[in-house]
Amino acid sequence: MDGKEMYNLADKLFPICRSLTGKGVRDTLNIMKDVIPEMTINSVRTGTKVFDWKVPEEWVITTAYIEDENGNRIIDFKNDNLHVVGYSIAVDKYVDLAELNEHLFSLPEQPDAIPYITSYYDKIWGFCMTNNQRLSLTPQKYHVVIESEHIDGVLNYGEIYFEGTEKKEIFLSTYICHPSMANNELSGPVVTLALAKEIQQMTDRRYSYRLIFIPETIGAITYLSENDRYKELKENVIAGFQVTCVGDDRTYSFIPSRKGHTLADEVGLYVLDNYVDNYKRYSFLDRGSDERQWCSPGIDLPVISLIRSKYGTYPEYHTSLDNMTLISPKGLEGAFECIKKCIQILELNFTYKPSILCEPQMGKRGLYPMISTKDTKRQVKAIMNLIAYCDGKTDLLQIARTIAEDFFECARLAGTLCEKNILEKTEEDSKS
């Protein structure tokens, strides 16, 4: 999938009203399954205990609006699904302006934006509108209607698993629980799907790959809790990526794992240091997405966020201004390429040891210029430096950083040196 295909898929998904549970999530997953039929759609029943939480009820909403005394609809859920506070209970009543204001949310600092507001675990009702709309309201009776219900149902999530030659896994996670927002919601799933198609086409996968599409927070907690899955993940995951806010083309951002020195941290920083013009480096204290769950004590998965404009830092965040004009094919493709490079590096990041003590005789193997000139050292510097650090313990990524050579060139040289029986791969596992 190229940037345009990702953008078109996001545009198709944009109108769907998603939340933690319900039809919107299922509709979204079914559309994504059409792209990757290997995706499984899983269900966890309402009330299931997941660590310190329980799977919530499904929220079913059909209609919501506010009408004035003349029957004119001031706002309508059918025009923008951000108009209703997520998980609102049903209401059908007439209220005066004072009471209505108790249930309205707007942003005075962004007068033309509809805010995204939820109340998953407190049973309230509410509407969201632009502040300009709110200021235009006059004292009168208003008819407020929300046709919704909370029912016992399921929490759904999608999962794609590709087996590699090794049991060790690379883990990617994105969320599917926000309504019509483009960067904060849909950029993550469409880039993750594009990565899934890329991984699927890898004919010689070294690692296994697990990609999950979940409701934020409760979905991650449910996924980790279900059948104590976190134990298997702790054993097998060597690097992971939380994929969110990857659609604009303003900047790149890096949020480390809690430990900050995992293989995922190293590869993410290497890609950003070497293949993008600039980026902002954040602390784990700036976390806010599902890395809170993946990296929590006792779980400790090596998961980072390599994203575009970080959630909470761009003005359109959690508003109706986070629409399809905010993301672009170029922005989506840029994020895709960065995470793809991370995966390529992980696949090639072996450790090597010498097959020969001291410096090998390069000339007889066709690896040294036949005529020595002042330029000879430059020509062979990279290959000799590579050999110097291949001690069977230092992985190729560390060596590339140390000798200041491009990783992929180091991988190419290492392959050549193995063919010439100068180096050999070791069996040492990559660190996690």
Buried (B, 14 or more C-beta within 10 A) or exposed (E): BEBEBBBEBBBEBBEBBBBBBBBBBBBBBEBBBEBBEEBEBBEBEBEBEBBEBBBBBBBBBEBBBBBBEEEEEBBBBEEBBBBBBBBBBBBEEEBEEEEBEEBBBBBEEBEEBBBBBBBBEEEEBBBBBBBEBBEEBEEEBBBBBBBBEBEEBBBBBBBBEBEBEBEBBBBBBBBBBBBBBBBBBBBBBBBBBBBBEBBBEBEEBBBBBBBBBBBBBBBBBBBBBBEEEBEEBBEBBBBBBBBBBBBBBEBBBBBBBBEEEBBBBBBBBBBBEEBBEEBBEBEBEBBBBBBBBBBBEEBBBBBBBBBBBBBEBBEBBBBBBBBBEBBBBEBBBBBBBBBBBBBBBBBBBBBBBBBEEEEBEBEEBEBBEEEEEEEEEEEBEBBBBBBEBBEBEBBBBBBBBEBEBEBBEBBEBBEBBBEBEBBBEBEBEBEB
